[in-house]
Amino acid sequence: MAGTELKLDGEALTALVTKSIVDNITDEQREQFIAVAIGRLMQVEKDWTGRPKQDTPLQAALYDAMQAACRVLAVEMVEQNPALQQQLRDRINEAIASTLTDENSRLNRLVGEAISTALTSASYD
């Protein structure tokens, strides 16, 4: 009799193992599992020097979710408000004009230095 080979991709294998754990875990093990998971979410991680990072994983996840929600809300606000769209266009145009006409702007200095470096290091054979 020929053997049957079963192949599962990573997601399918993870789903199968997860279902097996959830279906077979005792109530006591479930409580321990949840307590450990919550403890890890609340635990302050350390950076490469061993110093504590500022945020726990739960705080970082909440911050990321709040940022994502703010982006969605901001896009919706702009898309639904033509007056706000025009105000944003005007402010961006003002910023561009100001940056390009201000002789002391950092951008102008950097562009000038780059052009100067390119011209002085170029070979004119």
MDAnalysis code that builds the backbone (N, CA, C; Angstrom):
import MDAnalysis as mda
import numpy as np

u = mda.Universe.empty(375, n_residues=125, atom_resindex=np.repeat(np.arange(125), 3), trajectory=True)
u.add_TopologyAttr("name", ["N", "CA", "C"] * 125)
u.add_TopologyAttr("resid", np.arange(1, 126))
u.add_TopologyAttr("resname", ["MET", "ALA", "GLY", "THR", "GLU", "LEU", "LYS", "LEU", "ASP", "GLY", "GLU", "ALA", "LEU", "THR", "ALA", "LEU", "VAL", "THR", "LYS", "SER", "ILE", "VAL", "ASP", "ASN", "ILE", "THR", "ASP", "GLU", "GLN", "ARG", "GLU", "GLN", "PHE", "ILE", "ALA", "VAL", "ALA", "ILE", "GLY", "ARG", "LEU", "MET", "GLN", "VAL", "GLU", "LYS", "ASP", "TRP", "THR", "GLY", "ARG", "PRO", "LYS", "GLN", "ASP", "THR", "PRO", "LEU", "GLN", "ALA", "ALA", "LEU", "TYR", "ASP", "ALA", "MET", "GLN", "ALA", "ALA", "CYS", "ARG", "VAL", "LEU", "ALA", "VAL", "GLU", "MET", "VAL", "GLU", "GLN", "ASN", "PRO", "ALA", "LEU", "GLN", "GLN", "GLN", "LEU", "ARG", "ASP", "ARG", "ILE", "ASN", "GLU", "ALA", "ILE", "ALA", "SER", "THR", "LEU", "THR", "ASP", "GLU", "ASN", "SER", "ARG", "LEU", "ASN", "ARG", "LEU", "VAL", "GLY", "GLU", "ALA", "ILE", "SER", "THR", "ALA", "LEU", "THR", "SER", "ALA", "SER", "TYR", "ASP"])
u.atoms.positions = np.array([
    [0.840, -1.167, 0.000],
    [0.000, 0.000, 0.000],
    [0.889, 1.234, 0.000],
    [0.602, 2.149, -0.876],
    [1.403, 3.363, -1.001],
    [1.041, 4.312, 0.127],
    [2.062, 5.019, 0.629],
    [1.847, 5.994, 1.705],
    [1.228, 7.272, 1.154],
    [0.420, 7.896, 1.953],
    [-0.184, 9.171, 1.567],
    [0.581, 10.285, 2.261],
    [0.956, 11.272, 1.463],
    [1.705, 12.394, 2.019],
    [0.764, 13.581, 2.160],
    [0.748, 14.155, 3.341],
    [-0.097, 15.307, 3.620],
    [0.786, 16.534, 3.769],
    [0.480, 17.559, 2.978],
    [1.254, 18.798, 3.065],
    [0.315, 19.934, 3.444],
    [0.733, 20.724, 4.426],
    [-0.034, 21.882, 4.859],
    [0.870, 23.103, 4.825],
    [0.318, 24.215, 4.364],
    [1.110, 25.442, 4.416],
    [1.148, 25.936, 5.860],
    [1.944, 26.944, 6.116],
    [2.133, 27.444, 7.478],
    [0.852, 27.879, 8.149],
    [-0.008, 28.596, 7.422],
    [-1.262, 29.075, 8.014],
    [-2.193, 27.918, 8.347],
    [-2.289, 26.944, 7.452],
    [-3.176, 25.801, 7.703],
    [-2.677, 24.986, 8.886],
    [-1.369, 24.799, 8.966],
    [-0.795, 24.044, 10.079],
    [-1.030, 24.784, 11.397],
    [-0.842, 26.089, 11.399],
    [-1.079, 26.890, 12.604],
    [-2.542, 26.789, 13.021],
    [-3.454, 26.889, 12.069],
    [-4.884, 26.787, 12.378],
    [-5.219, 25.414, 12.959],
    [-4.637, 24.360, 12.395],
    [-4.896, 23.003, 12.879],
    [-4.384, 22.814, 14.300],
    [-3.178, 23.272, 14.566],
    [-2.606, 23.139, 15.908],
    [-3.394, 23.989, 16.904],
    [-3.764, 25.200, 16.507],
    [-4.550, 26.071, 17.383],
    [-5.872, 25.418, 17.754],
    [-6.565, 24.867, 16.770],
    [-7.848, 24.209, 17.037],
    [-7.662, 23.022, 17.969],
    [-6.598, 22.271, 17.753],
    [-6.325, 21.116, 18.598],
    [-6.085, 21.544, 20.045],
    [-5.334, 22.618, 20.236],
    [-5.067, 23.103, 21.592],
    [-6.363, 23.588, 22.239],
    [-7.103, 24.413, 21.520],
    [-8.344, 24.972, 22.070],
    [-9.342, 23.873, 22.421],
    [-9.447, 22.847, 21.581],
    [-10.413, 21.764, 21.816],
    [-10.007, 20.838, 22.952],
    [-8.707, 20.764, 23.252],
    [-8.241, 19.766, 24.216],
    [-7.687, 20.339, 25.514],
    [-7.685, 21.628, 25.676],
    [-7.115, 22.233, 26.873],
    [-8.124, 22.163, 28.017],
    [-7.644, 21.905, 29.213],
    [-8.536, 21.863, 30.378],
    [-8.823, 23.290, 30.838],
    [-9.827, 23.435, 31.679],
    [-10.175, 24.759, 32.204],
    [-9.010, 25.353, 32.995],
    [-8.325, 24.526, 33.769],
    [-7.177, 24.995, 34.551],
    [-6.047, 25.450, 33.621],
    [-5.772, 24.672, 32.590],
    [-4.729, 25.042, 31.626],
    [-5.116, 26.323, 30.879],
    [-6.412, 26.445, 30.584],
    [-6.892, 27.643, 29.892],
    [-6.642, 28.883, 30.754],
    [-6.940, 28.813, 32.037],
    [-6.707, 29.942, 32.935],
    [-5.226, 30.283, 33.023],
    [-4.381, 29.233, 33.119],
    [-2.931, 29.476, 33.159],
    [-2.458, 30.120, 31.858],
    [-2.950, 29.620, 30.762],
    [-2.574, 30.139, 29.445],
    [-2.941, 31.619, 29.332],
    [-4.157, 31.961, 29.741],
    [-4.617, 33.351, 29.671],
    [-3.797, 34.230, 30.609],
    [-3.509, 33.727, 31.805],
    [-2.718, 34.513, 32.763],
    [-1.321, 34.789, 32.217],
    [-0.701, 33.796, 31.620],
    [0.630, 33.985, 31.033],
    [0.568, 34.967, 29.868],
    [-0.437, 34.830, 29.015],
    [-0.579, 35.726, 27.859],
    [-0.774, 37.168, 28.310],
    [-1.627, 37.378, 29.306],
    [-1.858, 38.732, 29.820],
    [-0.587, 39.260, 30.472],
    [0.103, 38.409, 31.201],
    [1.370, 38.815, 31.825],
    [2.392, 39.263, 30.801],
    [2.467, 38.550, 29.686],
    [3.420, 38.937, 28.631],
    [3.017, 40.242, 27.969],
    [1.723, 40.459, 27.813],
    [1.270, 41.720, 27.229],
    [1.575, 42.901, 28.145],
    [1.559, 42.664, 29.437],
    [1.796, 43.737, 30.401],
    [3.273, 43.883, 30.766],
    [4.093, 42.933, 30.354],
    [5.504, 42.937, 30.716],
    [6.269, 43.963, 29.876],
    [7.077, 44.760, 30.543],
    [7.893, 45.742, 29.840],
    [9.056, 45.010, 29.190],
    [9.184, 45.189, 27.878],
    [10.278, 44.563, 27.155],
    [11.556, 45.350, 27.392],
    [12.675, 44.696, 27.150],
    [13.966, 45.353, 27.323],
    [14.617, 45.541, 25.959],
    [15.393, 46.616, 25.835],
    [16.103, 46.838, 24.578],
    [17.399, 46.035, 24.576],
    [18.235, 46.230, 23.580],
    [19.442, 45.419, 23.444],
    [20.442, 45.668, 24.572],
    [20.310, 46.777, 25.284],
    [21.223, 47.061, 26.396],
    [20.701, 46.513, 27.716],
    [19.486, 45.979, 27.706],
    [18.880, 45.460, 28.922],
    [18.036, 46.487, 29.650],
    [17.969, 47.694, 29.102],
    [17.143, 48.731, 29.709],
    [15.684, 48.520, 29.294],
    [14.764, 48.852, 30.182],
    [13.349, 48.676, 29.822],
    [12.927, 49.642, 28.730],
    [12.134, 49.129, 27.810],
    [11.523, 49.989, 26.804],
    [10.405, 50.764, 27.475],
    [9.951, 51.815, 26.845],
    [8.938, 52.653, 27.470],
    [7.561, 52.011, 27.485],
    [7.221, 51.256, 26.463],
    [5.865, 50.725, 26.350],
    [5.846, 49.213, 26.516],
    [4.762, 48.725, 27.105],
    [4.520, 47.287, 27.124],
    [3.971, 46.910, 25.743],
    [3.990, 45.632, 25.380],
    [3.401, 45.239, 24.094],
    [1.944, 45.655, 23.959],
    [1.190, 45.628, 25.044],
    [-0.213, 46.037, 25.009],
    [-0.319, 47.534, 24.720],
    [0.529, 48.338, 25.361],
    [0.521, 49.774, 25.105],
    [0.905, 50.070, 23.659],
    [1.928, 49.362, 23.159],
    [2.374, 49.571, 21.782],
    [1.266, 49.194, 20.795],
    [0.583, 48.085, 21.053],
    [-0.511, 47.655, 20.170],
    [-1.655, 48.666, 20.198],
    [-1.982, 49.171, 21.378],
    [-3.036, 50.162, 21.498],
    [-2.653, 51.446, 20.761],
    [-1.403, 51.880, 20.918],
    [-0.920, 53.080, 20.240],
    [-1.000, 52.898, 18.721],
    [-0.548, 51.732, 18.226],
    [-0.605, 51.461, 16.785],
    [-2.047, 51.465, 16.281],
    [-2.948, 50.850, 17.044],
    [-4.362, 50.807, 16.643],
    [-4.962, 52.207, 16.628],
    [-4.594, 53.028, 17.599],
    [-5.107, 54.401, 17.643],
    [-4.585, 55.213, 16.462],
    [-3.312, 55.026, 16.121],
    [-2.755, 55.728, 14.966],
    [-3.469, 55.315, 13.686],
    [-3.712, 54.015, 13.526],
    [-4.394, 53.522, 12.327],
    [-5.812, 54.092, 12.251],
    [-6.507, 54.127, 13.376],
    [-7.867, 54.673, 13.402],
    [-7.851, 56.163, 13.063],
    [-6.882, 56.893, 13.588],
    [-6.777, 58.327, 13.284],
    [-6.513, 58.559, 11.802],
    [-5.678, 57.717, 11.194],
    [-5.419, 57.852, 9.754],
    [-6.711, 57.655, 8.956],
    [-7.475, 56.621, 9.309],
    [-8.731, 56.341, 8.609],
    [-9.693, 57.518, 8.763],
    [-9.814, 58.020, 9.988],
    [-10.727, 59.138, 10.239],
    [-10.270, 60.404, 9.512],
    [-8.968, 60.653, 9.489],
    [-8.450, 61.836, 8.800],
    [-8.718, 61.756, 7.305],
    [-8.498, 60.588, 6.718],
    [-8.767, 60.406, 5.284],
    [-10.249, 60.637, 5.003],
    [-11.107, 60.073, 5.833],
    [-12.551, 60.271, 5.652],
    [-12.929, 61.746, 5.755],
    [-12.349, 62.443, 6.734],
    [-12.646, 63.869, 6.902],
    [-12.251, 64.658, 5.663],
    [-11.063, 64.383, 5.141],
    [-10.582, 65.134, 3.986],
    [-11.396, 64.782, 2.744],
    [-11.679, 63.496, 2.553],
    [-12.420, 63.077, 1.362],
    [-13.829, 63.662, 1.332],
    [-14.425, 63.887, 2.497],
    [-15.815, 64.347, 2.560],
    [-15.946, 65.865, 2.670],
    [-14.810, 66.583, 2.642],
    [-14.875, 68.019, 2.862],
    [-14.039, 68.759, 1.813],
    [-14.649, 69.203, 0.712],
    [-13.915, 69.907, -0.340],
    [-13.214, 71.176, 0.164],
    [-13.810, 71.883, 1.114],
    [-13.180, 73.094, 1.648],
    [-11.878, 72.750, 2.362],
    [-11.893, 71.657, 3.116],
    [-10.685, 71.212, 3.800],
    [-9.628, 70.765, 2.791],
    [-10.057, 70.099, 1.742],
    [-9.124, 69.704, 0.684],
    [-8.414, 70.925, 0.107],
    [-9.173, 71.981, -0.158],
    [-8.582, 73.199, -0.719],
    [-7.628, 73.857, 0.276],
    [-8.019, 73.876, 1.553],
    [-7.139, 74.445, 2.577],
    [-5.815, 73.687, 2.637],
    [-5.887, 72.366, 2.577],
    [-4.658, 71.558, 2.599],
    [-3.798, 71.851, 1.372],
    [-4.421, 71.929, 0.193],
    [-3.677, 72.258, -1.028],
    [-2.982, 73.610, -0.886],
    [-3.721, 74.591, -0.374],
    [-3.158, 75.928, -0.205],
    [-1.965, 75.916, 0.754],
    [-2.102, 75.220, 1.874],
    [-1.014, 75.167, 2.860],
    [0.213, 74.448, 2.292],
    [-0.011, 73.374, 1.555],
    [1.112, 72.650, 0.947],
    [1.811, 73.534, -0.074],
    [1.031, 74.231, -0.895],
    [1.627, 75.133, -1.888],
    [2.400, 76.261, -1.219],
    [1.868, 76.801, -0.119],
    [2.574, 77.841, 0.624],
    [3.891, 77.312, 1.182],
    [3.863, 76.108, 1.726],
    [5.079, 75.520, 2.296],
    [6.134, 75.289, 1.216],
    [5.701, 74.800, 0.068],
    [6.635, 74.567, -1.036],
    [7.227, 75.890, -1.506],
    [6.382, 76.881, -1.705],
    [6.859, 78.187, -2.164],
    [7.815, 78.797, -1.149],
    [7.489, 78.700, 0.116],
    [8.336, 79.254, 1.165],
    [9.691, 78.557, 1.210],
    [9.681, 77.249, 1.091],
    [10.926, 76.482, 1.138],
    [11.808, 76.793, -0.060],
    [11.196, 76.929, -1.222],
    [11.980, 77.166, -2.432],
    [12.481, 78.598, -2.543],
    [11.832, 79.547, -1.900],
    [12.254, 80.944, -2.015],
    [13.075, 81.414, -0.821],
    [13.087, 80.680, 0.273],
    [13.847, 81.070, 1.463],
    [15.303, 80.671, 1.280],
    [16.175, 81.667, 1.168],
    [17.595, 81.381, 0.940],
    [18.237, 80.671, 2.116],
    [17.666, 80.783, 3.291],
    [18.252, 80.169, 4.478],
    [17.648, 78.804, 4.812],
    [16.779, 78.297, 3.958],
    [16.146, 77.021, 4.286],
    [17.169, 75.889, 4.203],
    [16.991, 74.926, 5.045],
    [17.907, 73.773, 5.092],
    [17.892, 73.028, 3.759],
    [16.706, 72.898, 3.160],
    [16.586, 72.205, 1.881],
    [17.423, 72.901, 0.815],
    [17.323, 74.226, 0.753],
    [18.112, 74.959, -0.240],
    [19.607, 74.783, 0.004],
    [20.021, 74.812, 1.271],
    [21.446, 74.614, 1.577],
    [21.904, 73.227, 1.149],
    [21.085, 72.207, 1.441],
    [21.466, 70.839, 1.083],
    [21.547, 70.660, -0.431],
    [20.573, 71.210, -1.148],
    [20.594, 71.114, -2.609],
    [21.814, 71.858, -3.153],
    [22.074, 73.044, -2.628],
    [23.238, 73.814, -3.068],
    [24.537, 73.082, -2.805],
    [24.671, 72.480, -1.623],
    [25.876, 71.721, -1.296],
    [26.024, 70.513, -2.221],
    [24.933, 69.839, -2.516],
    [24.988, 68.672, -3.404],
    [25.428, 69.071, -4.803],
    [24.877, 70.177, -5.298],
    [25.264, 70.645, -6.635],
    [26.722, 71.061, -6.632],
    [27.146, 71.789, -5.605],
    [28.529, 72.229, -5.499],
    [29.480, 71.042, -5.449],
    [29.145, 70.035, -4.651],
    [29.986, 68.836, -4.548],
    [30.057, 68.122, -5.881],
    [28.910, 67.996, -6.545],
    [28.888, 67.306, -7.847],
    [29.729, 68.056, -8.872],
    [29.643, 69.378, -8.888],
    [30.401, 70.165, -9.865],
    [31.895, 70.141, -9.594],
    [32.275, 70.192, -8.329],
    [33.704, 70.231, -8.004],
    [34.364, 68.872, -8.062],
    [33.569, 67.809, -7.952],
    [34.167, 66.473, -8.013],
    [34.027, 65.830, -9.366],
    [33.322, 66.493, -10.274],
    [33.122, 65.931, -11.616],
    [34.408, 66.031, -12.416],
    [34.577, 65.065, -13.269],
    [35.747, 65.060, -14.148],
    [35.310, 65.550, -15.520],
    [35.984, 66.589, -16.011],
    [35.645, 67.169, -17.290],
    [36.712, 66.830, -18.317],
    [36.740, 65.597, -18.711],
    [37.746, 65.147, -19.693],
    [37.313, 65.354, -21.115],
])
